[in-house]
Amino acid sequence: MELTNYLQQEEGKTLEFKENCYSLKNIIKTVIAFANTSGGTLLIGISDSKEVVGIDEPLKDEQRLSSAFADSIKPLLIPDISIITYRERSVIVICVHHSFAPFYLASEGQEKGVYIRLGSTNRQADLDTIESIRRWARNTAYDELPCPDLNSEAIDFRVASELFSKRSRTIDNKALLALGIFTEQGKTAVPTIGGVLLFGSDRKRYFPDAIIRCARFEGISKTRFIDQLDIDVNLPESVESVIQFIRKHILVGLSIEGIHSSELPQYPLKAIREAVINAIVHADYSP
């Protein structure tokens, strides 16, 4: 991307400007945060007002940065560093790719030195966030983890069977394992976190926050409710309840062709359903 394209953007989750290399530790934290979050680009030689002030000794600073990244970041992180010229001024461009490690500042250690990107700021990651990064690095999602203290009684098989029978599928032990509702712990099959979230007979006991709150506000200030609803049923059944709440509050027109008419909702119901399912499936249920 050309420098002018970066200058048209504001600092944020994947972009930051630095006037110089004096604050080396903060630069290192930004590189760590980019790598742990979504990747990003750091441009050095640009002021907060996005004026290209340039770097006086770009080659020297590039070597200094490369050494600092190699010595200060664990595990080894090698961002792409380049020097570009803009109106006879040199700018250092550091491109960082997202990778699951987590990366941390060696001088602060693995528990205190992990940083993530939140908006345009670098934030120290807490232990739960660090563990989430580690799970992704192991390619293990939170909902796949076992619940070793639970047994088959923690799953409401009636609800699961009814839902799958609507899709002409039966649920047996093999299917429960294949679908990730159970997982093997040694020679014993135990429910997974995902299994409890989907079909837990006492889900609220283990995941009290796994409910869906719907609200319609007056205007855009979110200070006054027109209507609200808490949906506290198992997650697969909650989809229809959410959609019904939304349908209650959107405009519906009519399309008439000949003697037939059909409803024309304000928003396509297929898109609403997709958005609702994605929100439920991709929510972070970790404590």
C-alpha positions as CSV (number, residue, x, y, z in Angstrom):
1,M,0.0,0.0,0.0
2,E,1.3,3.5,-0.9
3,L,2.0,5.9,1.9
4,T,-0.7,8.3,0.8
5,N,-3.3,5.5,1.4
6,Y,-2.1,5.1,5.0
7,L,-2.2,8.9,5.5
8,Q,-5.9,8.9,4.5
9,Q,-6.6,6.5,7.4
10,E,-6.8,7.1,11.2
11,E,-4.8,5.2,13.8
12,G,-6.7,2.1,14.9
13,K,-6.5,-1.6,15.5
14,T,-4.1,-2.3,12.6
15,L,-2.4,1.1,12.1
16,E,-0.2,3.4,14.1
17,F,2.1,6.4,13.4
18,K,5.2,7.3,15.3
19,E,7.3,10.4,14.8
20,N,10.6,8.8,15.7
21,C,12.2,5.8,17.4
22,Y,12.9,7.4,20.7
23,S,10.2,5.5,22.5
24,L,11.6,2.1,21.5
25,K,9.8,0.1,24.2
26,N,6.4,1.4,23.1
27,I,7.2,0.5,19.5
28,I,8.1,-3.0,20.7
29,K,4.8,-3.2,22.6
30,T,2.9,-2.1,19.5
31,V,4.6,-4.8,17.4
32,I,3.7,-7.4,20.0
33,A,0.1,-6.2,20.2
34,F,-0.3,-6.3,16.4
35,A,1.1,-9.9,16.2
36,N,-1.2,-11.1,19.0
37,T,-4.4,-9.5,17.7
38,S,-4.9,-8.9,13.9
39,G,-1.6,-7.9,12.5
40,G,-0.9,-4.3,11.6
41,T,1.4,-1.6,10.2
42,L,3.5,0.8,12.1
43,L,4.9,3.8,10.3
44,I,7.8,5.7,11.8
45,G,8.5,9.3,10.6
46,I,4.9,10.6,10.8
47,S,3.6,12.9,13.4
48,D,0.3,12.6,15.3
49,S,-1.1,15.2,12.9
50,K,-0.1,12.8,10.0
51,E,2.7,15.2,8.8
52,V,5.5,13.3,7.2
53,V,8.5,14.5,9.2
54,G,10.9,11.7,8.1
55,I,13.7,9.9,9.8
56,D,17.2,11.4,9.8
57,E,19.2,8.1,9.9
58,P,16.8,5.4,8.5
59,L,19.4,2.7,8.0
60,K,20.7,3.1,11.5
61,D,17.2,3.1,13.0
62,E,16.2,0.1,10.9
63,Q,19.2,-1.9,12.3
64,R,18.4,-0.7,15.9
65,L,14.7,-1.8,15.5
66,S,15.7,-5.2,14.0
67,S,18.0,-5.9,17.0
68,A,15.4,-4.8,19.5
69,F,12.7,-7.0,18.1
70,A,15.1,-10.0,18.1
71,D,16.3,-9.4,21.6
72,S,13.1,-8.2,23.3
73,I,10.3,-10.3,21.9
74,K,9.7,-13.9,22.7
75,P,9.2,-16.2,20.9
76,L,11.1,-14.9,17.9
77,L,9.1,-12.5,15.9
78,I,10.4,-11.2,12.5
79,P,8.2,-8.3,11.1
80,D,8.8,-7.0,7.7
81,I,10.8,-3.7,7.9
82,S,11.3,-1.4,4.9
83,I,12.3,2.1,4.2
84,I,10.3,4.2,1.7
85,T,10.9,7.8,0.5
86,Y,8.2,10.3,0.4
87,R,8.9,13.8,-0.8
88,E,12.6,13.4,-0.1
89,R,11.9,12.2,3.5
90,S,12.5,8.6,4.7
91,V,9.8,6.7,6.5
92,I,10.2,3.3,8.2
93,V,7.4,0.9,7.5
94,I,7.0,-2.1,9.9
95,C,4.4,-4.7,8.8
96,V,3.4,-7.3,11.4
97,H,1.5,-10.4,10.5
98,H,-1.0,-12.0,12.9
99,S,0.2,-15.2,14.5
100,F,-0.8,-17.3,17.5
101,A,2.0,-17.6,20.0
102,P,1.3,-15.5,22.3
103,F,4.2,-13.1,21.9
104,Y,5.5,-11.2,24.9
105,L,8.0,-8.6,26.1
106,A,10.9,-10.7,27.4
107,S,11.8,-8.3,30.2
108,E,8.2,-8.5,31.6
109,G,7.7,-12.3,31.2
110,Q,4.9,-14.4,29.8
111,E,2.3,-13.4,32.4
112,K,2.8,-9.6,32.3
113,G,4.4,-9.0,29.0
114,V,1.7,-10.1,26.6
115,Y,0.0,-7.1,24.8
116,I,-3.0,-7.0,22.6
117,R,-4.5,-4.2,20.4
118,L,-7.7,-2.5,21.6
119,G,-8.7,0.2,19.2
120,S,-5.7,2.4,18.8
121,T,-4.1,1.4,22.1
122,N,-1.9,-1.4,23.4
123,R,-3.4,-3.2,26.4
124,Q,-1.7,-5.7,28.7
125,A,-3.5,-9.0,28.2
126,D,-5.0,-10.7,31.3
127,L,-4.5,-14.4,32.0
128,D,-7.9,-15.4,30.4
129,T,-6.9,-13.6,27.2
130,I,-3.5,-15.2,27.2
131,E,-5.0,-18.6,27.6
132,S,-7.4,-17.9,24.7
133,I,-4.5,-17.1,22.5
134,R,-2.8,-20.3,23.5
135,R,-5.9,-22.3,22.7
136,W,-6.0,-20.8,19.2
137,A,-2.3,-21.6,18.8
138,R,-3.1,-25.2,19.7
139,N,-6.0,-25.0,17.3
140,T,-8.3,-25.8,20.2
141,A,-11.4,-23.7,20.6
142,Y,-12.9,-23.0,24.0
143,D,-16.1,-24.9,23.3
144,E,-14.1,-28.1,22.4
145,L,-12.6,-28.3,25.9
146,P,-13.9,-31.2,28.1
147,C,-15.9,-30.8,31.3
148,P,-14.2,-33.6,33.3
149,D,-16.4,-33.1,36.4
150,L,-19.6,-33.8,34.4
151,N,-21.2,-36.9,33.0
152,S,-23.9,-37.7,30.5
153,E,-26.6,-36.5,32.9
154,A,-25.4,-33.0,32.2
155,I,-26.8,-33.2,28.7
156,D,-30.5,-33.0,27.9
157,F,-30.8,-35.7,25.4
158,R,-34.5,-35.1,24.9
159,V,-33.9,-31.6,23.5
160,A,-31.0,-32.8,21.4
161,S,-32.9,-35.7,19.9
162,E,-35.9,-33.5,19.1
163,L,-33.8,-30.9,17.4
164,F,-31.8,-33.4,15.3
165,S,-35.0,-35.4,14.4
166,K,-36.2,-32.3,12.6
167,R,-33.2,-32.8,10.3
168,S,-33.9,-36.5,10.0
169,R,-30.8,-37.4,12.1
170,T,-30.5,-39.6,15.1
171,I,-28.2,-39.1,18.0
172,D,-26.1,-42.0,19.2
173,N,-22.8,-42.2,21.1
174,K,-20.8,-42.1,17.8
175,A,-22.7,-39.0,16.7
176,L,-22.2,-37.2,20.0
177,L,-18.5,-37.6,19.7
178,A,-18.4,-36.7,16.1
179,L,-20.4,-33.5,16.7
180,G,-18.2,-32.5,19.6
181,I,-21.0,-32.7,22.2
182,F,-18.9,-35.2,24.0
183,T,-15.1,-35.9,24.0
184,E,-13.0,-38.7,25.2
185,Q,-11.1,-38.4,28.4
186,G,-9.1,-41.6,28.6
187,K,-11.7,-44.3,28.3
188,T,-14.6,-42.1,29.4
189,A,-16.7,-39.8,27.3
190,V,-17.5,-36.5,29.0
191,P,-19.5,-33.5,27.8
192,T,-17.6,-30.6,26.2
193,I,-18.2,-27.0,27.0
194,G,-19.9,-26.6,23.7
195,G,-22.2,-29.6,24.5
196,V,-23.2,-28.0,27.8
197,L,-23.8,-24.7,26.1
198,L,-26.0,-26.3,23.4
199,F,-27.9,-28.9,25.4
200,G,-26.9,-28.6,29.0
201,S,-29.7,-29.7,31.4
202,D,-28.4,-27.2,34.0
203,R,-26.6,-24.8,31.7
204,K,-27.3,-21.7,33.8
205,R,-25.3,-23.3,36.7
206,Y,-22.1,-23.4,34.7
207,F,-22.7,-20.6,32.2
208,P,-25.0,-18.0,33.9
209,D,-24.1,-15.4,31.3
210,A,-25.0,-17.5,28.3
211,I,-28.3,-15.8,27.7
212,I,-29.5,-13.5,24.9
213,R,-30.7,-10.1,25.7
214,C,-32.8,-8.4,23.0
215,A,-33.8,-4.7,23.2
216,R,-35.3,-2.0,21.0
217,F,-34.3,1.5,21.9
218,E,-36.0,4.8,21.3
219,G,-33.8,6.7,18.9
220,I,-30.0,6.0,18.8
221,S,-29.1,7.1,22.4
222,K,-29.9,3.7,24.0
223,T,-31.2,5.5,27.1
224,R,-34.8,4.4,26.8
225,F,-36.2,1.0,26.1
226,I,-39.3,0.5,23.9
227,D,-39.2,-3.2,24.4
228,Q,-36.8,-5.8,25.8
229,L,-36.6,-9.5,26.2
230,D,-34.2,-12.0,27.9
231,I,-34.0,-15.3,26.1
232,D,-32.8,-18.0,28.4
233,V,-33.4,-21.3,26.6
234,N,-30.8,-23.7,25.0
235,L,-28.9,-21.9,22.2
236,P,-30.3,-23.8,19.2
237,E,-33.9,-23.0,20.2
238,S,-33.0,-19.4,21.0
239,V,-32.5,-18.5,17.3
240,E,-36.2,-18.5,16.5
241,S,-37.0,-16.5,19.6
242,V,-34.5,-13.8,18.6
243,I,-35.9,-13.7,15.1
244,Q,-39.4,-13.4,16.3
245,F,-38.4,-10.4,18.5
246,I,-36.7,-8.7,15.5
247,R,-39.7,-9.3,13.3
248,K,-41.9,-7.8,15.9
249,H,-40.1,-4.5,15.5
250,I,-39.4,-4.2,11.8
251,L,-41.7,-2.8,9.1
252,V,-43.4,-5.2,6.8
253,G,-44.9,-4.3,3.5
254,L,-46.8,-6.2,0.9
255,S,-46.0,-7.1,-2.7
256,I,-49.1,-7.8,-4.8
257,E,-48.9,-9.7,-8.0
258,G,-52.3,-10.4,-9.5
259,I,-54.5,-11.9,-6.8
260,H,-51.6,-13.0,-4.7
261,S,-49.7,-11.0,-2.1
262,S,-46.6,-11.7,-0.2
263,E,-44.9,-10.0,2.8
264,L,-41.8,-7.7,2.2
265,P,-40.0,-7.3,5.5
266,Q,-37.8,-4.2,6.1
267,Y,-34.8,-6.5,6.2
268,P,-34.4,-9.8,4.4
269,L,-35.2,-12.6,6.9
270,K,-32.4,-14.8,5.5
271,A,-29.9,-12.1,6.3
272,I,-31.4,-11.7,9.8
273,R,-31.2,-15.4,10.5
274,E,-27.6,-15.6,9.3
275,A,-26.6,-12.6,11.5
276,V,-28.3,-14.1,14.6
277,I,-26.7,-17.5,14.1
278,N,-23.3,-16.0,13.6
279,A,-23.7,-13.9,16.7
280,I,-24.6,-17.0,18.8
281,V,-22.0,-19.3,17.3
282,H,-19.1,-16.8,17.4
283,A,-19.8,-15.4,20.8
284,D,-17.0,-15.7,23.4
285,Y,-18.5,-17.8,26.2
286,S,-15.3,-18.1,28.2
287,P,-15.4,-16.6,31.7
